[in-house]
Amino acid sequence: MPDKHILDLALLIDPKLVLIDEDEMDRVFDYDPLILEIQRKAEEMRYESQERFITRIVDECVRYREIKSIEVFLRKTPILGLSGELGVRLEVEEPDVINLRNGS
């Protein structure tokens, strides 16, 4: 069994929520609810595959219209008692995010 799982999540956010003229939290995308939901999903069950957990992360991300594209990299270590990592990376570009959002 792996000792740990490592999640890297890169989101393309609507530029109007990144290029701001004042340093105020109400002008940016609030990541906290997304992070809390991903954490809840991680703790609610044991996943047999990294792919299923990635799918659930993407499903949560597409709920936010501010997110334009998603890149998820989930990896685990050690592998079969050896040093190193093994992971799955998924990139979901804007057209696919829109399709997922629309249930296509």
C-alpha positions as CSV (number, residue, x, y, z in Angstrom):
1,M,0.0,0.0,0.0
2,P,1.3,3.5,-0.8
3,D,2.3,5.6,2.2
4,K,0.9,8.7,0.6
5,H,-1.0,10.2,-2.3
6,I,0.0,13.6,-3.7
7,L,-2.5,15.7,-5.6
8,D,-1.4,18.5,-8.0
9,L,-4.3,20.5,-9.3
10,A,-3.9,23.4,-11.8
11,L,-7.0,25.4,-12.8
12,L,-7.3,27.9,-15.5
13,I,-9.5,30.6,-13.9
14,D,-11.4,33.4,-15.6
15,P,-8.8,36.1,-16.0
16,K,-11.0,38.8,-14.5
17,L,-10.7,36.9,-11.2
18,V,-6.9,36.9,-11.5
19,L,-5.9,40.2,-13.0
20,I,-7.3,42.4,-10.2
21,D,-6.6,46.1,-9.5
22,E,-7.1,45.8,-5.7
23,D,-5.9,43.1,-3.2
24,E,-9.4,42.1,-2.0
25,M,-10.6,38.5,-1.6
26,D,-14.1,39.3,-3.0
27,R,-12.4,40.0,-6.4
28,V,-10.8,36.5,-6.8
29,F,-12.0,32.9,-7.0
30,D,-12.5,31.4,-3.6
31,Y,-10.8,28.0,-3.6
32,D,-11.7,27.1,-0.1
33,P,-15.1,25.4,-0.8
34,L,-13.5,23.4,-3.7
35,I,-10.6,22.3,-1.5
36,L,-12.9,21.3,1.4
37,E,-15.1,19.2,-1.0
38,I,-12.0,17.4,-2.5
39,Q,-10.8,16.7,1.0
40,R,-14.2,15.3,1.9
41,K,-14.3,13.1,-1.2
42,A,-10.8,11.8,-0.3
43,E,-11.8,10.8,3.2
44,E,-15.3,9.4,2.5
45,M,-14.1,6.1,0.9
46,R,-11.1,4.1,-0.1
47,Y,-10.5,4.3,-3.9
48,E,-9.5,1.2,-5.8
49,S,-8.2,3.4,-8.6
50,Q,-6.7,6.8,-9.0
51,E,-8.8,7.3,-12.0
52,R,-12.1,7.2,-10.0
53,F,-10.8,9.8,-7.6
54,I,-9.6,12.1,-10.4
55,T,-13.1,11.7,-12.0
56,R,-14.7,12.9,-8.8
57,I,-12.3,15.8,-8.6
58,V,-13.1,16.9,-12.1
59,D,-16.8,16.5,-11.5
60,E,-16.5,18.9,-8.5
61,C,-14.4,21.4,-10.5
62,V,-16.8,21.7,-13.4
63,R,-19.5,22.9,-10.9
64,Y,-17.6,26.3,-10.8
65,R,-18.2,28.4,-13.9
66,E,-15.1,30.4,-13.0
67,I,-12.9,27.3,-13.9
68,K,-12.1,27.2,-17.6
69,S,-9.8,24.2,-17.7
70,I,-8.5,21.6,-15.3
71,E,-5.2,19.7,-15.0
72,V,-5.1,17.0,-12.3
73,F,-2.0,14.9,-11.4
74,L,-2.5,12.3,-8.7
75,R,0.4,10.1,-7.7
76,K,1.2,7.6,-5.0
77,T,4.4,6.5,-3.3
78,P,6.1,4.1,-2.7
79,I,5.2,1.6,-5.5
80,L,5.4,-2.1,-4.5
81,G,7.7,-1.2,-1.7
82,L,10.2,0.5,-4.0
83,S,11.1,4.2,-4.0
84,G,9.5,6.3,-6.6
85,E,6.0,7.5,-7.6
86,L,3.4,6.4,-10.0
87,G,0.6,8.7,-11.1
88,V,-2.1,9.6,-13.5
89,R,-2.4,13.0,-15.2
90,L,-5.5,14.3,-16.8
91,E,-5.9,17.6,-18.7
92,V,-9.5,18.8,-19.4
93,E,-9.5,21.7,-21.8
94,E,-12.2,24.4,-21.9
95,P,-14.4,22.7,-24.6
96,D,-14.5,19.5,-22.5
97,V,-15.2,21.4,-19.3
98,I,-18.2,23.0,-21.0
99,N,-19.4,19.6,-22.2
100,L,-19.0,18.1,-18.8
101,R,-20.8,21.0,-17.3
102,N,-23.7,20.5,-19.8
103,G,-23.9,16.8,-19.1
104,S,-22.5,15.8,-22.5
